[in-house]
Amino acid sequence: MTERMIENRVKKLFTLESRIAELQEQAEAGIDSKVLQVIMGHSDPAVTMKVYNHVDQERMKKEIRKIEYVV
């Protein structure tokens, strides 16, 4: 594997990590999932939700508080 090939792989991984982080931040900010799908260029919303949109404990607590507020 050439140095150029390694650089391209690292760049691709960094780009993927950046996309994941960006989408996660937008989702946590309450951006509509359909809008995120369009921004990311996914034809299938399942890709956006399954691959990029992760739920951590803090996000779960925040959303549960919203539910409790409504109920």
C-alpha positions, 0 to 999 in steps of 0.5 A: 500500500502506497503512502498516498493510498494510506493518506486517502484512507485516513482522509476518508475515515476522518470525513466519515467521523466528521459526518457522524459527529455533525449529524449527531449534533444536529439530531441532538439539537432537534433538527428533523430527521427528514431534513438530516436525511436530505442534508446527508444525501441519503435516499433511504431514511433508514440509513440516516437513522440506523447508521448515523443517528446514535442515542447515548444516555444523555440524549435518552434522559433529555428526551424522556424529560420532554415526554414527562413534561408533555404528560 
